[in-house]
């Protein structure tokens, strides 16, 4: 199954990169942006038939390696195969 993991800073964590991009966009005339979040996306295929197991495995990967849970949150999306 295909999995997409979106990782983004927690709302209460100051992210200088996000602020720099938002300021630069404003300087370019895009000053109507209310909220901007920069993060990262990981895509993978897990060789598993059970969606429940895929969710569990992806969560374990996030908790053990992929996400710094002190400053980051994540969302896992499983793409169902047709």
CNS distance restraints for C-alpha pairs under 8 A (distance, minus, plus):
assign (resid   1 and name CA) (resid  45 and name CA) 5.38 0.50 0.50
assign (resid   1 and name CA) (resid  46 and name CA) 5.27 0.50 0.50
assign (resid   1 and name CA) (resid  47 and name CA) 6.30 0.50 0.50
assign (resid   1 and name CA) (resid  48 and name CA) 6.42 0.50 0.50
assign (resid   1 and name CA) (resid  49 and name CA) 7.04 0.50 0.50
assign (resid   1 and name CA) (resid  51 and name CA) 7.74 0.50 0.50
assign (resid   1 and name CA) (resid  54 and name CA) 7.36 0.50 0.50
assign (resid   1 and name CA) (resid  78 and name CA) 7.09 0.50 0.50
assign (resid   1 and name CA) (resid  79 and name CA) 6.68 0.50 0.50
assign (resid   1 and name CA) (resid  80 and name CA) 6.68 0.50 0.50
assign (resid   1 and name CA) (resid  81 and name CA) 6.75 0.50 0.50
assign (resid   2 and name CA) (resid  43 and name CA) 7.28 0.50 0.50
assign (resid   2 and name CA) (resid  44 and name CA) 5.81 0.50 0.50
assign (resid   2 and name CA) (resid  45 and name CA) 4.35 0.50 0.50
assign (resid   2 and name CA) (resid  46 and name CA) 6.39 0.50 0.50
assign (resid   2 and name CA) (resid  78 and name CA) 6.01 0.50 0.50
assign (resid   2 and name CA) (resid  79 and name CA) 5.31 0.50 0.50
assign (resid   2 and name CA) (resid  80 and name CA) 7.25 0.50 0.50
assign (resid   2 and name CA) (resid  81 and name CA) 7.79 0.50 0.50
assign (resid   3 and name CA) (resid  43 and name CA) 5.64 0.50 0.50
assign (resid   3 and name CA) (resid  44 and name CA) 5.31 0.50 0.50
assign (resid   3 and name CA) (resid  45 and name CA) 5.98 0.50 0.50
assign (resid   3 and name CA) (resid  46 and name CA) 7.30 0.50 0.50
assign (resid   3 and name CA) (resid  58 and name CA) 7.83 0.50 0.50
assign (resid   3 and name CA) (resid  76 and name CA) 7.00 0.50 0.50
assign (resid   3 and name CA) (resid  77 and name CA) 5.77 0.50 0.50
assign (resid   3 and name CA) (resid  78 and name CA) 4.64 0.50 0.50
assign (resid   3 and name CA) (resid  79 and name CA) 6.08 0.50 0.50
assign (resid   4 and name CA) (resid  41 and name CA) 6.90 0.50 0.50
assign (resid   4 and name CA) (resid  42 and name CA) 5.76 0.50 0.50
assign (resid   4 and name CA) (resid  43 and name CA) 4.51 0.50 0.50
assign (resid   4 and name CA) (resid  44 and name CA) 6.64 0.50 0.50
assign (resid   4 and name CA) (resid  76 and name CA) 5.87 0.50 0.50
assign (resid   4 and name CA) (resid  77 and name CA) 5.11 0.50 0.50
assign (resid   4 and name CA) (resid  78 and name CA) 6.43 0.50 0.50
assign (resid   4 and name CA) (resid  79 and name CA) 7.78 0.50 0.50
assign (resid   5 and name CA) (resid  41 and name CA) 5.64 0.50 0.50
assign (resid   5 and name CA) (resid  42 and name CA) 5.06 0.50 0.50
assign (resid   5 and name CA) (resid  43 and name CA) 6.31 0.50 0.50
assign (resid   5 and name CA) (resid  74 and name CA) 6.69 0.50 0.50
assign (resid   5 and name CA) (resid  75 and name CA) 5.72 0.50 0.50
assign (resid   5 and name CA) (resid  76 and name CA) 4.61 0.50 0.50
assign (resid   5 and name CA) (resid  77 and name CA) 6.35 0.50 0.50
assign (resid   6 and name CA) (resid  39 and name CA) 7.20 0.50 0.50
assign (resid   6 and name CA) (resid  40 and name CA) 5.99 0.50 0.50
assign (resid   6 and name CA) (resid  41 and name CA) 4.57 0.50 0.50
assign (resid   6 and name CA) (resid  42 and name CA) 6.52 0.50 0.50
assign (resid   6 and name CA) (resid  74 and name CA) 5.45 0.50 0.50
assign (resid   6 and name CA) (resid  75 and name CA) 5.27 0.50 0.50
assign (resid   6 and name CA) (resid  76 and name CA) 6.56 0.50 0.50
assign (resid   7 and name CA) (resid  39 and name CA) 5.52 0.50 0.50
assign (resid   7 and name CA) (resid  40 and name CA) 5.26 0.50 0.50
assign (resid   7 and name CA) (resid  41 and name CA) 6.14 0.50 0.50
assign (resid   7 and name CA) (resid  67 and name CA) 7.04 0.50 0.50
assign (resid   7 and name CA) (resid  72 and name CA) 6.61 0.50 0.50
assign (resid   7 and name CA) (resid  73 and name CA) 5.86 0.50 0.50
assign (resid   7 and name CA) (resid  74 and name CA) 4.37 0.50 0.50
assign (resid   7 and name CA) (resid  75 and name CA) 6.69 0.50 0.50
assign (resid   8 and name CA) (resid  37 and name CA) 7.15 0.50 0.50
assign (resid   8 and name CA) (resid  38 and name CA) 6.52 0.50 0.50
assign (resid   8 and name CA) (resid  39 and name CA) 4.30 0.50 0.50
assign (resid   8 and name CA) (resid  40 and name CA) 6.55 0.50 0.50
assign (resid   8 and name CA) (resid  72 and name CA) 5.53 0.50 0.50
assign (resid   8 and name CA) (resid  73 and name CA) 5.57 0.50 0.50
assign (resid   8 and name CA) (resid  74 and name CA) 6.22 0.50 0.50
assign (resid   9 and name CA) (resid  13 and name CA) 6.41 0.50 0.50
assign (resid   9 and name CA) (resid  15 and name CA) 7.21 0.50 0.50
assign (resid   9 and name CA) (resid  37 and name CA) 7.68 0.50 0.50
assign (resid   9 and name CA) (resid  38 and name CA) 7.66 0.50 0.50
assign (resid   9 and name CA) (resid  39 and name CA) 6.72 0.50 0.50
assign (resid   9 and name CA) (resid  71 and name CA) 5.84 0.50 0.50
assign (resid   9 and name CA) (resid  72 and name CA) 4.34 0.50 0.50
assign (resid   9 and name CA) (resid  73 and name CA) 6.10 0.50 0.50
assign (resid  10 and name CA) (resid  71 and name CA) 5.61 0.50 0.50
assign (resid  10 and name CA) (resid  72 and name CA) 5.01 0.50 0.50
assign (resid  10 and name CA) (resid  73 and name CA) 5.68 0.50 0.50
assign (resid  13 and name CA) (resid  71 and name CA) 6.35 0.50 0.50
assign (resid  15 and name CA) (resid  19 and name CA) 6.49 0.50 0.50
assign (resid  16 and name CA) (resid  20 and name CA) 6.09 0.50 0.50
assign (resid  17 and name CA) (resid  21 and name CA) 6.28 0.50 0.50
assign (resid  17 and name CA) (resid  38 and name CA) 7.70 0.50 0.50
assign (resid  18 and name CA) (resid  22 and name CA) 6.13 0.50 0.50
assign (resid  18 and name CA) (resid  36 and name CA) 6.83 0.50 0.50
assign (resid  18 and name CA) (resid  37 and name CA) 6.20 0.50 0.50
assign (resid  18 and name CA) (resid  38 and name CA) 5.68 0.50 0.50
assign (resid  19 and name CA) (resid  23 and name CA) 6.06 0.50 0.50
assign (resid  20 and name CA) (resid  24 and name CA) 6.09 0.50 0.50
assign (resid  21 and name CA) (resid  25 and name CA) 6.10 0.50 0.50
assign (resid  22 and name CA) (resid  26 and name CA) 6.21 0.50 0.50
assign (resid  22 and name CA) (resid  33 and name CA) 7.66 0.50 0.50
assign (resid  22 and name CA) (resid  36 and name CA) 6.73 0.50 0.50
assign (resid  23 and name CA) (resid  27 and name CA) 6.19 0.50 0.50
assign (resid  24 and name CA) (resid  28 and name CA) 6.32 0.50 0.50
assign (resid  25 and name CA) (resid  29 and name CA) 6.54 0.50 0.50
assign (resid  25 and name CA) (resid  30 and name CA) 5.18 0.50 0.50
assign (resid  25 and name CA) (resid  31 and name CA) 6.87 0.50 0.50
assign (resid  26 and name CA) (resid  30 and name CA) 4.63 0.50 0.50
assign (resid  26 and name CA) (resid  31 and name CA) 4.24 0.50 0.50
assign (resid  26 and name CA) (resid  32 and name CA) 7.71 0.50 0.50
assign (resid  26 and name CA) (resid  33 and name CA) 7.87 0.50 0.50
assign (resid  27 and name CA) (resid  31 and name CA) 7.45 0.50 0.50
assign (resid  46 and name CA) (resid  54 and name CA) 6.79 0.50 0.50
assign (resid  48 and name CA) (resid  53 and name CA) 7.20 0.50 0.50
assign (resid  48 and name CA) (resid  54 and name CA) 6.43 0.50 0.50
assign (resid  49 and name CA) (resid  53 and name CA) 7.90 0.50 0.50
assign (resid  49 and name CA) (resid  54 and name CA) 7.84 0.50 0.50
assign (resid  50 and name CA) (resid  54 and name CA) 6.32 0.50 0.50
assign (resid  51 and name CA) (resid  55 and name CA) 6.14 0.50 0.50
assign (resid  51 and name CA) (resid  78 and name CA) 7.56 0.50 0.50
assign (resid  52 and name CA) (resid  56 and name CA) 6.24 0.50 0.50
assign (resid  53 and name CA) (resid  57 and name CA) 6.05 0.50 0.50
assign (resid  54 and name CA) (resid  58 and name CA) 6.06 0.50 0.50
assign (resid  54 and name CA) (resid  78 and name CA) 7.87 0.50 0.50
assign (resid  55 and name CA) (resid  59 and name CA) 6.10 0.50 0.50
assign (resid  55 and name CA) (resid  76 and name CA) 7.44 0.50 0.50
assign (resid  55 and name CA) (resid  78 and name CA) 7.44 0.50 0.50
assign (resid  56 and name CA) (resid  60 and name CA) 6.20 0.50 0.50
assign (resid  57 and name CA) (resid  61 and name CA) 6.24 0.50 0.50
assign (resid  58 and name CA) (resid  62 and name CA) 6.26 0.50 0.50
assign (resid  58 and name CA) (resid  76 and name CA) 7.33 0.50 0.50
assign (resid  59 and name CA) (resid  63 and name CA) 6.17 0.50 0.50
assign (resid  59 and name CA) (resid  76 and name CA) 7.66 0.50 0.50
assign (resid  60 and name CA) (resid  64 and name CA) 5.96 0.50 0.50
assign (resid  61 and name CA) (resid  65 and name CA) 5.76 0.50 0.50
assign (resid  61 and name CA) (resid  66 and name CA) 6.14 0.50 0.50
assign (resid  62 and name CA) (resid  66 and name CA) 4.48 0.50 0.50
assign (resid  62 and name CA) (resid  67 and name CA) 5.06 0.50 0.50
assign (resid  62 and name CA) (resid  74 and name CA) 7.89 0.50 0.50
assign (resid  63 and name CA) (resid  67 and name CA) 6.11 0.50 0.50
assign (resid  63 and name CA) (resid  68 and name CA) 7.77 0.50 0.50
assign (resid  63 and name CA) (resid  69 and name CA) 7.17 0.50 0.50
assign (resid  67 and name CA) (resid  72 and name CA) 6.33 0.50 0.50
assign (resid  67 and name CA) (resid  73 and name CA) 7.31 0.50 0.50
assign (resid  67 and name CA) (resid  74 and name CA) 7.36 0.50 0.50
assign (resid  68 and name CA) (resid  72 and name CA) 5.49 0.50 0.50
assign (resid  68 and name CA) (resid  73 and name CA) 7.96 0.50 0.50
assign (resid  69 and name CA) (resid  73 and name CA) 6.32 0.50 0.50
